[in-house]
Amino acid sequence: MKLQYIVVAIAVVVLSGCAVVDVTKTSKGFYDKTNANEIEILKTRPERSYEELGTVTASGFAATDTAKMHNAIRTKSAALGANAVILTEEGMLPDGWGSGRKWATGVAIRYK
C-alpha cells in the first residue's frame, strides 16, 4: 500500500514539472530593487549603453507557458535592480510525453 502512494507521488512530481528561474549576480555593487512589471524582455542587445548585472537561467516551463516564464524571469531579475533581460538562447527539451519543457538563458542588465 505504501509503495502505491510513493508511485503516485513520484508521478505527480514528474507530470507537474518544476519550473525554475535562477539569477546569479556577476556585477560589482548593488542597486535598489526595480519594479518587475517594468523589466523588458529582449532578444537582441539594446543600442543604449548598459551594465550586465547577472546571468539568468530558466527551465522546466511548459511549451505554452512563455509568458509565465518571462514573468518569472522579470520577478527574479528585479531583485538585482535590472531594467531588462537579454535572452541569448531558448529551446525545448523533450519530456517523454510529447510536449517538451521550455528553457532559456540570458543576461540581466541595467541601463546607464
N, C-alpha and C positions, 0 to 999 in steps of 0.2 A: 504494500500500500504506500509506504514512504517513497519507494522508487517511482511510483506513478506520479506523485506530487513533484518530485525532483525533475522528472522528464517534462512535465507541463511547465514548470518554472523556467527551465532552460529554453524551451520552445518560445515562451513569451518574450524572453530577453532577445533571442535571435531574431524573431519576427519584428519586434519593435525597433531594433537597431538602436545604436547610441550615437546621436548627433552631437558632435563636439567641436568647439572652436577654441583654439589655443593661440594666445598672443604672447610673444616673447619680446620684452623690451631690449633693444640693442643700442639705444642712443644714450648720451650723457644728459644729465639734468632731468628736471621734472616739469610738467605743465599741469595746469588745472584741468579737471575732467571736462570734456565737451558734451554737448547735447547729442545723443546718439541719433536723433531724428534729422540732424543737420549734416551728418557724415556722408560724403559722396562715395559711391562705389564706381571705380573707374576701371577700364580695360586697357587704357594706354596712359603713358606718362603725361601729366599736365604740362602746359607750356610755362606756367608760372613757377618760380623757384619754391623749393620745399626742402624740408629736413625729414629723413627717414627716422621713424620712432621705434619700429619693431617689425618682426615677422608675424604673419598671420597664416594659420593653417585651419581649415575647416574640413570635416569629414563626417560621413555617416548620414547625410541628408537624403531623403527620398528624391527620386528624379524630378518629381513635380514640386519640390519644396525650395526652389531657387530663392524666392522672396524671403522665406523663413531663414535660409542660410545667410542671405545678405543682412537681414535684421540682426541676426546673432553676431555676425562679424562687426556690425556697427556698434552694438552694445559693448562687446569686449574691447574694441578699439577706442571707445570713448574714454575709458579709464586712463589711457596714455595721453589724452589731450589731442587726439587725431582730428584732422579736418576731412580726411579722405583715406580710402584704402585702394591701392592699385592691385587688382587681381592679375597675377602674372601667368598662372596656369589653372585650368579647370578640367575636370574629367569625370568619368563614371567608372566605378568598379563593379563587376558582376557580383551579385549576392546569392546566386544559385536558385533564385525564384523567378528569374526572368526580367526583373525591373532594374536592378542595379542601385548603387548608392553614389551620390554626388560628392565630389571633393573639390577643394580649391586652395591655392596658396597665393600669398601676396605680401604686400608691404603697407603698413600703416604710416601715413605721412602727416606732416603739419606744414601748412603754408607759411612762408616767411613774410 
